Amino acid sequence: MRFSFILAGILFFSSCGNAQNQAKVAKEKYEVQKSEEEWRNELSEEEFEVLIKKGTERPFTGDLLENKETGVYTCAACNNPLFSSNTKFKSGSGWPSFYDIIDQEKVKLIKDTSFGMIRVEVVCGKCGGHLGHVFDDGPKPTGLRYCINSVALDFEPQK
């Protein structure tokens, strides 16, 4: 059973055209760099666990999941603008989902082999904070689903 799950994950990743092609190892330094202690002092416990320790909030618990306002979703750690409300859609996954990012420079995509599967991690391009993962099962026009932890985001309503 475990072997089939891993094999299915490898097959899924190998079929992830867009996300896999965009995935790259982000070894560069980020504009915002802080120690774990500094982040711990600035972020809530849950934000720290997700953004810095690469955790995941429980599905269907995030305060931005059902947000339908017009505006911009920013990184909760550094205020980097990441997603427009115009690209948000209801995926049923339990986390806010977007089919595109504001700008390719705003996020970095990294191959993630944790938990015995291969995925593409989405991190903030400014501070390196863990946001979530991207999958190739989203709607047109991109076919992508950026599945993002609500706690990793702040929302700025359009004025």
Beta strands, then each sheet from edge to edge (+ up, - down):
strand 1: 71-75
strand 2: 81-84
strand 3: 88-89
strand 4: 97-98
strand 5: 107-112
strand 6: 119-124
strand 7: 130-135
strand 8: 145-148
strand 9: 153-157
sheet 1: 2+ 1- 9+
sheet 2: 3+ 4- 8+ 7- 6+ 5-
end
